[in-house]
Amino acid sequence: MRRISLAMLTIAAIVLSVAPPAAAATPSTRITIEHRASELYPYDPTYEQEGPDYPATRVWGELRRCPAGVYNLSASLHQDGLPTVWATSGRGAGEITCDGGTESLSMSFYRTDPVLHSGRATVRFELHDAYVGTTLTETTRTVRIPR
């Protein structure tokens, strides 16, 4: 009887010393990019708003399990192997403030020559800590710009 009790105590001690599986499987921060971008719309990149309009598109994403803090969104769109420029003039573009939950992400893009067109494009969203610069999460996806 004494041997069984000692063996049971040993097994119980081992089981209690191991971390529970739920603690080891804590989900990480994740970005999901929508598979479809916005329809092309006219965008004038000049400060005076007197220049020609170029086709622009907007891409959306969702950031899940974002730790509370301030982050910078680094976003890029490539079409036909060529980069684009952000279609925004607002200060603070790309700044994300998280409260520990889910946040919406979006960025607009344009290109002057050759201009953006309907079809496939590759989008990359990266989130960096605003103060330290470390990468929190990143993802790339092929999106479709509709006609």
N, C-alpha and C positions, 0 to 999 in steps of 0.2 A: 504494500500500500504506500509506503514511504517513497519508493522509486517512482511511482506514477505521479505522485504529488510534485516531486522535484522536477520531473520531466515536464509536467504541465506548467509549472511556474517558469521554467526556462523558455518554453514556447511562448507563453504569454508575454514575457519580457521582450523577446525578439519581435513579436508582432507590435507591441506598443512602441518600440524604438524606431520602427520604420515609419516614414512620413506617409500620410494617406495619399492615394493616387490623385485625388482632386487637387491637392496643393501642388503637386508636381506638374499638373496639366493646366496651369493658369493660361488662359488665352492671351495672345499678344495683340498689340495695336495693328490694325489692318486697314488698308485703303482698297476700296472697290471702285473702279472706273466704269461709268455707264458705257454700254457698247455702241450707243448712237450719239453723235454730236448734234448740235443744232443745225438747222438749215443755214445756208450762207446768207449773210446780211451785210449791208454796206457799212464800212468803217473808214473814217477820215482820221489818219494818225497825226495830222498837223495840229500844232498848238492853237493856231488861229481859226481852225476849222474852215479853212479856205481851199484846202488842197483837194485832190481827187479822192474818191472813195475806192476802197479795195474790199474784196470779199473777205469776210471774217466768219469764224465759227466759235462756238462755246462748247466746252466739255465739262461734264459734271462728275463728281465722285462723292463717296461717303467714307468718312473716317470713323472707325469703330474702336471703342475701348481706348480713347485718347487720354493719357494722363493729364491731370490739371496742369496748365502752364501755357506759355506763349511759344508759338512755333512759326517758322517761315516755310511757305510752300514753294518748292522749286518745281515748275511745270514746264514741259516742252512738248511740242507737236512737230513731227516730221512727216512730210508728204512727198512722195517720189524721191526719197532720200535727201530732201532739202529741209533745213530748219525754218521755223517761223518766228515771229515776234509776238510778244504779249499785246493784245488789243485792249489796253487799259491805260488811262492817264492818271488814275487816282492814287494818292499817297496811301500807303498801307496795303496796296494790292499784294496778295499772297501772305498776309499776316493772319494767323489762325490762333484763336484763344480757346483752349479746351477746358472743360469743367469736369472731366473724368468720364464722359459718356460718348455720344455720337455727334459728329459735326458734319455739315455739308461743305464740300469743296467745289470750286469751279474756277475756270480760267478761259479767257477768250484769246484767240490767236488770229494773225493775218500775215500775209506775205505780199510784197509788191511785185516781184518778178522772179519766176512766174507766179501768178496769183494762185491762191487756194482754189480747188475745184471739188465737185462732188466725187466721192470715192473713198478709198481707204486711207487712213493715216495712223501713225503710231504715236501714242500719248504716254508720257511718263510723269508721274507725280511722286515727289519726294518730300518728306516732312523733316525739317531740321530744328533742333532746339534753338530758340532765338538768341540765347545768351552764350551757350557753349559751342553750338554748331554741329553737335553730333547728330547723326541720322537716326530718327526714331523709326521710320518705316518708308518703304518705297514700293512702287509697282509700275508695270508697263502693260499696255493693252492696245490692240489694234481696234480702232473705232471706224465707224462709217459716217461720212458726211453725206446727208441725203441730198437729192436733187432739188 
